[in-house]
Amino acid sequence: MANGSEARFEFRVWDDRLDAVGDRLRALSEAGEVRESAETYVVSAAVLDANPKARADLLDIKVLVGVRDGFEQWTVHRKVEFPVDAVVLTDELFPLLGLTPPPLERETYSLSELVGEVVATHPDLAAVDVTKRRQMHTVNACGAEISEVAMAGRALQTVAVESTDLEVLRDARRLLGLDGYDNVSYPRAIRDILGGRFAVR
């Protein structure tokens, strides 16, 4: 797998407030570290199985490699520092986004150039700034988090559990009372908010 990253199964839920789920999470696990970040996601109207984002001077591209028992399995396709070579955009990013690349005038692109000159001018792409405050936990040996997220004019909460071990992850989902929820990735959540041509079909 790319960059030595092992594919992980994830289950993520969203709402304006997730107080009941958060209470269960805190009852099951002591709070770990808090991680705060500001990121820029690139979403495509064509696909939901690519998840590129810019964080800490890196373009981080994850791809969906499978779905089992409602869990999505994501792996890192590539992490590359800005400025990003145009060939990475034309040969890797755009195909993953299900789109034909436009003519690119630069040999390399900074984040602001990628957003302003490539994404903003494409009818089927959007760049969305996302701020996160993630409280980390461990439930049934699985990584877990409850996060405060601001994106596209909305303030939301999200709770997620992840692991490479599907069996223990099923138990973690049950313990958190998430069996009746839909699994909604960041690309899907962002497209739900954007609506219009980005509405999930």
MIDOSE-1310 file (N, C-alpha, C; in nm, 2 decimals, decimal comma, always signed):
residues 201
mang	+0,08/-0,12/+0,00/+0,00/+0,00/+0,00/+0,09/+0,12/+0,00; +0,03/+0,23/-0,06/+0,11/+0,35/-0,08/+0,16/+0,41/+0,06; +0,28/+0,45/+0,05/+0,35/+0,52/+0,17/+0,35/+0,43/+0,29; +0,34/+0,30/+0,27/+0,35/+0,21/+0,39/+0,23/+0,22/+0,48
sear	+0,12/+0,28/+0,44/+0,01/+0,29/+0,53/-0,09/+0,17/+0,51; -0,13/+0,11/+0,62/-0,22/+0,00/+0,62/-0,36/+0,05/+0,61; -0,44/-0,01/+0,52/-0,58/+0,03/+0,51/-0,65/+0,01/+0,64; -0,73/+0,10/+0,67/-0,81/+0,10/+0,80/-0,96/+0,10/+0,77
fefr	-1,03/+0,03/+0,85/-1,18/+0,04/+0,84/-1,22/+0,15/+0,93; -1,33/+0,22/+0,89/-1,37/+0,34/+0,96/-1,53/+0,34/+0,96; -1,58/+0,38/+1,07/-1,73/+0,41/+1,08/-1,74/+0,55/+1,14; -1,81/+0,64/+1,07/-1,82/+0,78/+1,11/-1,96/+0,83/+1,11
vwdd	-2,01/+0,90/+1,21/-2,14/+0,95/+1,21/-2,14/+1,10/+1,24; -2,24/+1,17/+1,20/-2,25/+1,32/+1,20/-2,38/+1,36/+1,26; -2,38/+1,48/+1,32/-2,51/+1,55/+1,36/-2,47/+1,69/+1,41; -2,57/+1,77/+1,43/-2,55/+1,90/+1,49/-2,49/+1,87/+1,63
rlda	-2,55/+1,78/+1,71/-2,50/+1,74/+1,84/-2,51/+1,59/+1,85; -2,41/+1,53/+1,91/-2,40/+1,38/+1,93/-2,38/+1,36/+2,08; -2,46/+1,42/+2,16/-2,44/+1,42/+2,31/-2,45/+1,28/+2,37; -2,55/+1,20/+2,32/-2,57/+1,07/+2,38/-2,45/+0,98/+2,34
vgdr	-2,41/+0,98/+2,21/-2,29/+0,90/+2,17/-2,17/+0,95/+2,24; -2,15/+1,08/+2,25/-2,03/+1,13/+2,33/-2,03/+1,09/+2,47; -2,15/+1,08/+2,54/-2,15/+1,04/+2,68/-2,11/+0,89/+2,68; -2,15/+0,81/+2,59/-2,11/+0,67/+2,59/-1,96/+0,65/+2,57
lral	-1,91/+0,73/+2,47/-1,77/+0,73/+2,44/-1,69/+0,76/+2,57; -1,73/+0,87/+2,64/-1,65/+0,91/+2,76/-1,67/+0,81/+2,87; -1,78/+0,74/+2,88/-1,80/+0,64/+2,98/-1,71/+0,52/+2,96; -1,68/+0,49/+2,83/-1,61/+0,37/+2,79/-1,46/+0,40/+2,79
seag	-1,41/+0,52/+2,79/-1,27/+0,55/+2,77/-1,23/+0,68/+2,82; -1,12/+0,69/+2,89/-1,07/+0,82/+2,93/-1,02/+0,90/+2,81; -1,04/+1,03/+2,82/-1,00/+1,12/+2,71/-0,85/+1,12/+2,69; -0,81/+1,11/+2,57/-0,67/+1,12/+2,53/-0,64/+1,26/+2,49
evre	-0,54/+1,27/+2,40/-0,50/+1,41/+2,36/-0,60/+1,47/+2,27; -0,59/+1,61/+2,27/-0,68/+1,69/+2,18/-0,59/+1,73/+2,06; -0,65/+1,71/+1,94/-0,58/+1,75/+1,82/-0,66/+1,86/+1,74; -0,60/+1,97/+1,72/-0,67/+2,08/+1,65/-0,60/+2,10/+1,51
saet	-0,68/+2,12/+1,41/-0,62/+2,14/+1,28/-0,71/+2,22/+1,19; -0,65/+2,28/+1,09/-0,72/+2,35/+0,98/-0,68/+2,29/+0,85; -0,78/+2,24/+0,77/-0,75/+2,16/+0,65/-0,84/+2,21/+0,54; -0,80/+2,18/+0,42/-0,88/+2,21/+0,30/-0,90/+2,08/+0,22
yvvs	-1,03/+2,05/+0,21/-1,07/+1,93/+0,14/-1,11/+1,97/+0,00; -1,08/+1,88/-0,10/-1,12/+1,89/-0,24/-1,22/+1,79/-0,26; -1,34/+1,83/-0,30/-1,45/+1,73/-0,33/-1,49/+1,74/-0,47; -1,53/+1,62/-0,53/-1,57/+1,61/-0,67/-1,72/+1,57/-0,67
aavl	-1,78/+1,63/-0,77/-1,92/+1,59/-0,79/-1,94/+1,46/-0,85; -1,82/+1,40/-0,90/-1,83/+1,27/-0,98/-1,81/+1,15/-0,89; -1,74/+1,16/-0,78/-1,71/+1,04/-0,70/-1,71/+1,07/-0,55; -1,72/+0,96/-0,47/-1,71/+0,97/-0,33/-1,60/+0,89/-0,27
danp	-1,53/+0,82/-0,36/-1,43/+0,72/-0,31/-1,28/+0,78/-0,32; -1,27/+0,91/-0,33/-1,14/+0,98/-0,32/-1,16/+1,09/-0,21; -1,05/+1,10/-0,13/-1,06/+1,20/-0,02/-0,93/+1,27/-0,01; -0,91/+1,37/-0,10/-0,79/+1,46/-0,10/-0,81/+1,58/+0,00
kara	-0,70/+1,60/+0,08/-0,71/+1,72/+0,16/-0,57/+1,78/+0,18; -0,56/+1,90/+0,21/-0,44/+1,97/+0,23/-0,43/+2,00/+0,38; -0,32/+1,96/+0,44/-0,30/+1,98/+0,59/-0,15/+1,98/+0,61; -0,11/+2,09/+0,68/+0,03/+2,10/+0,73/+0,13/+2,09/+0,61
dlld	+0,10/+2,17/+0,50/+0,18/+2,18/+0,38/+0,19/+2,05/+0,30; +0,10/+1,96/+0,33/+0,09/+1,83/+0,25/-0,04/+1,81/+0,18; -0,03/+1,76/+0,06/-0,15/+1,71/-0,01/-0,16/+1,56/+0,03; -0,27/+1,53/+0,10/-0,29/+1,39/+0,15/-0,41/+1,33/+0,08
ikvl	-0,38/+1,23/+0,00/-0,49/+1,17/-0,08/-0,52/+1,03/-0,03; -0,64/+1,01/+0,02/-0,68/+0,88/+0,06/-0,79/+0,83/-0,04; -0,79/+0,70/-0,06/-0,89/+0,63/-0,15/-0,96/+0,52/-0,08; -1,09/+0,51/-0,11/-1,17/+0,40/-0,06/-1,14/+0,27/-0,13
vgvr	-1,10/+0,17/-0,06/-1,06/+0,04/-0,13/-1,17/-0,07/-0,10; -1,27/-0,05/-0,02/-1,37/-0,15/+0,00/-1,47/-0,11/+0,11; -1,58/-0,18/+0,11/-1,68/-0,16/+0,21/-1,72/-0,30/+0,26; -1,72/-0,32/+0,39/-1,76/-0,45/+0,45/-1,84/-0,42/+0,58
dgfe	-1,96/-0,48/+0,58/-2,05/-0,47/+0,69/-2,07/-0,33/+0,73; -2,08/-0,24/+0,64/-2,11/-0,10/+0,66/-1,99/-0,02/+0,70; -1,87/-0,08/+0,71/-1,74/-0,01/+0,74/-1,67/+0,02/+0,61; -1,62/+0,14/+0,60/-1,55/+0,18/+0,48/-1,40/+0,16/+0,51
qwtv	-1,33/+0,11/+0,41/-1,18/+0,08/+0,43/-1,11/+0,18/+0,34; -1,03/+0,27/+0,40/-0,96/+0,37/+0,33/-0,81/+0,35/+0,35; -0,73/+0,38/+0,25/-0,59/+0,38/+0,25/-0,53/+0,50/+0,19; -0,41/+0,53/+0,23/-0,34/+0,65/+0,18/-0,28/+0,61/+0,04
hrkv	-0,32/+0,69/-0,06/-0,27/+0,68/-0,20/-0,14/+0,75/-0,21; -0,13/+0,87/-0,16/-0,01/+0,95/-0,17/-0,01/+1,07/-0,07; +0,10/+1,10/-0,02/+0,12/+1,23/+0,05/+0,24/+1,30/-0,01; +0,21/+1,42/-0,06/+0,31/+1,50/-0,13/+0,32/+1,64/-0,08
efpv	+0,44/+1,69/-0,06/+0,45/+1,83/-0,01/+0,41/+1,93/-0,12; +0,36/+2,04/-0,08/+0,34/+2,16/-0,17/+0,48/+2,23/-0,18; +0,50/+2,29/-0,30/+0,42/+2,28/-0,42/+0,42/+2,14/-0,49; +0,30/+2,11/-0,54/+0,28/+1,98/-0,60/+0,30/+1,99/-0,75
davv	+0,37/+1,89/-0,81/+0,40/+1,89/-0,95/+0,27/+1,87/-1,03; +0,26/+1,94/-1,14/+0,13/+1,94/-1,22/+0,10/+1,79/-1,27; +0,21/+1,71/-1,29/+0,19/+1,58/-1,34/+0,11/+1,49/-1,23; +0,13/+1,53/-1,10/+0,06/+1,45/-1,00/-0,09/+1,49/-1,01
ltde	-0,12/+1,61/-1,04/-0,26/+1,65/-1,05/-0,32/+1,58/-1,18; -0,25/+1,59/-1,29/-0,31/+1,54/-1,41/-0,32/+1,38/-1,42; -0,21/+1,32/-1,36/-0,20/+1,17/-1,38/-0,26/+1,10/-1,26; -0,27/+1,16/-1,14/-0,32/+1,09/-1,03/-0,45/+1,15/-0,97
lfpl	-0,44/+1,28/-0,93/-0,55/+1,34/-0,86/-0,68/+1,35/-0,94; -0,67/+1,40/-1,06/-0,80/+1,41/-1,14/-0,86/+1,27/-1,18; -0,78/+1,18/-1,22/-0,84/+1,04/-1,24/-0,91/+0,99/-1,12; -0,85/+1,01/-1,00/-0,91/+0,96/-0,87/-1,04/+1,03/-0,85
lglt	-1,05/+1,16/-0,89/-1,17/+1,24/-0,87/-1,27/+1,21/-0,98; -1,24/+1,12/-1,07/-1,33/+1,09/-1,18/-1,35/+1,20/-1,28; -1,25/+1,28/-1,30/-1,27/+1,40/-1,39/-1,15/+1,40/-1,49; -1,17/+1,46/-1,60/-1,07/+1,49/-1,70/-0,99/+1,62/-1,66
pppl	-0,86/+1,61/-1,65/-0,79/+1,73/-1,60/-0,79/+1,84/-1,71; -0,81/+1,96/-1,66/-0,80/+2,08/-1,75/-0,65/+2,11/-1,79; -0,63/+2,19/-1,89/-0,49/+2,23/-1,92/-0,44/+2,31/-1,80; -0,32/+2,27/-1,76/-0,25/+2,33/-1,65/-0,13/+2,42/-1,70
eret	-0,13/+2,54/-1,65/-0,03/+2,63/-1,70/+0,10/+2,63/-1,62; +0,10/+2,58/-1,50/+0,22/+2,58/-1,42/+0,28/+2,44/-1,41; +0,41/+2,44/-1,38/+0,48/+2,31/-1,36/+0,45/+2,26/-1,22; +0,44/+2,35/-1,12/+0,41/+2,31/-0,98/+0,30/+2,41/-0,93
ysls	+0,23/+2,36/-0,83/+0,12/+2,44/-0,77/+0,13/+2,44/-0,62; +0,12/+2,56/-0,56/+0,10/+2,58/-0,42/-0,04/+2,55/-0,39; -0,07/+2,54/-0,26/-0,21/+2,52/-0,22/-0,30/+2,63/-0,27; -0,26/+2,76/-0,25/-0,35/+2,87/-0,30/-0,36/+2,87/-0,45
elvg	-0,26/+2,83/-0,52/-0,27/+2,82/-0,67/-0,36/+2,70/-0,71; -0,35/+2,59/-0,64/-0,43/+2,48/-0,67/-0,58/+2,51/-0,65; -0,61/+2,58/-0,53/-0,75/+2,61/-0,50/-0,80/+2,72/-0,59; -0,72/+2,83/-0,61/-0,77/+2,94/-0,69/-0,77/+2,93/-0,84
evva	-0,67/+2,85/-0,89/-0,66/+2,84/-1,04/-0,72/+2,71/-1,09; -0,72/+2,61/-1,01/-0,76/+2,48/-1,07/-0,90/+2,44/-1,01; -0,91/+2,43/-0,88/-1,04/+2,39/-0,82/-1,15/+2,49/-0,84; -1,12/+2,61/-0,81/-1,23/+2,72/-0,82/-1,28/+2,74/-0,96
thpd	-1,21/+2,71/-1,06/-1,25/+2,73/-1,20/-1,31/+2,60/-1,26; -1,32/+2,49/-1,18/-1,37/+2,37/-1,24/-1,52/+2,35/-1,19; -1,61/+2,33/-1,28/-1,75/+2,32/-1,24/-1,79/+2,20/-1,15; -1,71/+2,10/-1,15/-1,74/+1,98/-1,07/-1,64/+1,96/-0,95
laav	-1,57/+2,07/-0,91/-1,48/+2,06/-0,79/-1,52/+2,17/-0,70; -1,49/+2,14/-0,57/-1,51/+2,25/-0,47/-1,39/+2,23/-0,36; -1,34/+2,34/-0,32/-1,25/+2,34/-0,21/-1,31/+2,39/-0,08; -1,31/+2,31/+0,03/-1,38/+2,35/+0,15/-1,28/+2,35/+0,26
dvtk	-1,28/+2,47/+0,33/-1,19/+2,48/+0,45/-1,26/+2,42/+0,57; -1,19/+2,34/+0,64/-1,25/+2,26/+0,76/-1,16/+2,28/+0,88; -1,21/+2,32/+0,99/-1,14/+2,33/+1,11/-1,19/+2,22/+1,21; -1,10/+2,15/+1,28/-1,14/+2,04/+1,36/-1,07/+2,05/+1,50
rrqm	-1,15/+2,01/+1,60/-1,10/+1,99/+1,73/-1,14/+1,85/+1,77; -1,04/+1,76/+1,77/-1,06/+1,62/+1,79/-1,02/+1,57/+1,93; -1,11/+1,51/+2,00/-1,08/+1,45/+2,13/-1,06/+1,30/+2,11; -0,94/+1,25/+2,13/-0,91/+1,11/+2,10/-0,94/+1,02/+2,22
htvn	-0,99/+0,90/+2,18/-1,02/+0,80/+2,28/-0,98/+0,66/+2,23; -0,99/+0,56/+2,31/-0,97/+0,42/+2,26/-1,08/+0,34/+2,32; -1,15/+0,27/+2,23/-1,27/+0,18/+2,26/-1,25/+0,05/+2,21; -1,24/-0,05/+2,29/-1,22/-0,19/+2,25/-1,10/-0,21/+2,16
acga	-0,99/-0,14/+2,20/-0,87/-0,14/+2,12/-0,87/-0,07/+1,99; -0,98/+0,00/+1,96/-1,00/+0,08/+1,84/-0,97/+0,23/+1,86; -0,91/+0,29/+1,77/-0,91/+0,44/+1,78/-1,04/+0,50/+1,77; -1,07/+0,60/+1,85/-1,20/+0,66/+1,85/-1,18/+0,81/+1,87
eise	-1,28/+0,89/+1,83/-1,27/+1,03/+1,84/-1,41/+1,09/+1,85; -1,42/+1,20/+1,92/-1,54/+1,29/+1,91/-1,48/+1,43/+1,87; -1,54/+1,49/+1,77/-1,48/+1,61/+1,71/-1,58/+1,72/+1,69; -1,53/+1,84/+1,71/-1,61/+1,96/+1,68/-1,56/+2,01/+1,54
vama	-1,64/+2,02/+1,44/-1,60/+2,05/+1,31/-1,68/+2,17/+1,25; -1,61/+2,26/+1,19/-1,67/+2,37/+1,12/-1,63/+2,37/+0,98; -1,74/+2,36/+0,89/-1,71/+2,36/+0,75/-1,83/+2,41/+0,67; -1,80/+2,48/+0,56/-1,91/+2,53/+0,47/-2,02/+2,60/+0,55
gral	-1,99/+2,68/+0,65/-2,09/+2,75/+0,73/-2,16/+2,67/+0,83; -2,13/+2,55/+0,86/-2,19/+2,46/+0,95/-2,10/+2,43/+1,07; -2,16/+2,42/+1,19/-2,08/+2,37/+1,30/-2,15/+2,23/+1,34; -2,07/+2,12/+1,33/-2,12/+1,99/+1,35/-2,03/+1,91/+1,45
qtva	-2,09/+1,80/+1,50/-2,01/+1,70/+1,57/-2,00/+1,58/+1,49; -1,89/+1,51/+1,50/-1,87/+1,38/+1,44/-1,80/+1,28/+1,54; -1,85/+1,16/+1,54/-1,78/+1,06/+1,62/-1,74/+0,94/+1,52; -1,62/+0,89/+1,54/-1,57/+0,79/+1,45/-1,49/+0,69/+1,53
vest	-1,49/+0,56/+1,48/-1,41/+0,46/+1,53/-1,34/+0,40/+1,41; -1,21/+0,35/+1,43/-1,14/+0,29/+1,32/-1,04/+0,19/+1,37; -1,01/+0,09/+1,28/-0,92/-0,01/+1,32/-0,89/-0,09/+1,19; -0,78/-0,17/+1,19/-0,75/-0,26/+1,08/-0,82/-0,39/+1,11
dlev	-0,87/-0,41/+1,23/-0,93/-0,54/+1,28/-1,08/-0,52/+1,27; -1,15/-0,58/+1,18/-1,29/-0,56/+1,16/-1,37/-0,62/+1,28; -1,33/-0,73/+1,33/-1,40/-0,79/+1,44/-1,41/-0,70/+1,56; -1,30/-0,65/+1,61/-1,31/-0,56/+1,73/-1,38/-0,43/+1,70
lrda	-1,37/-0,39/+1,57/-1,44/-0,27/+1,53/-1,59/-0,28/+1,54; -1,64/-0,40/+1,50/-1,79/-0,43/+1,51/-1,83/-0,41/+1,65; -1,75/-0,47/+1,75/-1,78/-0,46/+1,89/-1,78/-0,31/+1,94; -1,68/-0,24/+1,89/-1,67/-0,09/+1,93/-1,80/-0,02/+1,88
rrll	-1,84/-0,04/+1,76/-1,96/+0,02/+1,70/-2,08/-0,01/+1,79; -2,09/-0,14/+1,83/-2,21/-0,18/+1,91/-2,20/-0,11/+2,05; -2,08/-0,11/+2,11/-2,07/-0,05/+2,24/-2,10/+0,10/+2,24; -2,08/+0,17/+2,13/-2,11/+0,31/+2,12/-2,25/+0,34/+2,08
gldg	-2,33/+0,23/+2,05/-2,46/+0,25/+2,01/-2,48/+0,30/+1,87; -2,39/+0,27/+1,78/-2,39/+0,33/+1,64/-2,44/+0,24/+1,54; -2,49/+0,12/+1,58/-2,54/+0,02/+1,48/-2,66/+0,08/+1,39; -2,74/+0,17/+1,45/-2,85/+0,22/+1,37/-2,81/+0,34/+1,28
ydnv	-2,69/+0,39/+1,29/-2,65/+0,51/+1,21/-2,59/+0,47/+1,07; -2,60/+0,57/+0,98/-2,53/+0,56/+0,86/-2,38/+0,60/+0,87; -2,29/+0,53/+0,80/-2,15/+0,56/+0,79/-2,13/+0,67/+0,69; -2,09/+0,79/+0,73/-2,08/+0,90/+0,64/-1,93/+0,96/+0,65
sypr	-1,86/+0,94/+0,54/-1,72/+0,99/+0,53/-1,72/+1,14/+0,52; -1,60/+1,20/+0,53/-1,59/+1,35/+0,51/-1,63/+1,39/+0,37; -1,59/+1,32/+0,26/-1,64/+1,37/+0,13/-1,79/+1,37/+0,12; -1,86/+1,27/+0,17/-2,00/+1,26/+0,17/-2,07/+1,37/+0,25
aird	-2,01/+1,39/+0,37/-2,07/+1,49/+0,46/-2,06/+1,63/+0,40; -1,94/+1,66/+0,34/-1,92/+1,79/+0,27/-2,02/+1,81/+0,16; -2,03/+1,70/+0,07/-2,12/+1,71/-0,04/-2,27/+1,73/+0,01; -2,30/+1,66/+0,12/-2,44/+1,68/+0,17/-2,46/+1,83/+0,20
ilgg	-2,36/+1,89/+0,26/-2,38/+2,03/+0,30/-2,38/+2,12/+0,17; -2,30/+2,10/+0,08/-2,29/+2,18/-0,04/-2,42/+2,17/-0,13; -2,47/+2,05/-0,14/-2,60/+2,04/-0,22/-2,57/+2,07/-0,36; -2,68/+2,11/-0,43/-2,67/+2,15/-0,57/-2,61/+2,04/-0,65
rfav	-2,52/+2,08/-0,74/-2,46/+1,97/-0,83/-2,37/+1,87/-0,75; -2,34/+1,91/-0,62/-2,26/+1,82/-0,54/-2,35/+1,72/-0,46; -2,48/+1,74/-0,46/-2,57/+1,65/-0,39/-2,54/+1,51/-0,42; -2,54/+1,43/-0,31/-2,50/+1,28/-0,33/-2,61/+1,22/-0,41
r	-2,57/+1,15/-0,52/-2,67/+1,08/-0,60/-2,67/+0,93/-0,58
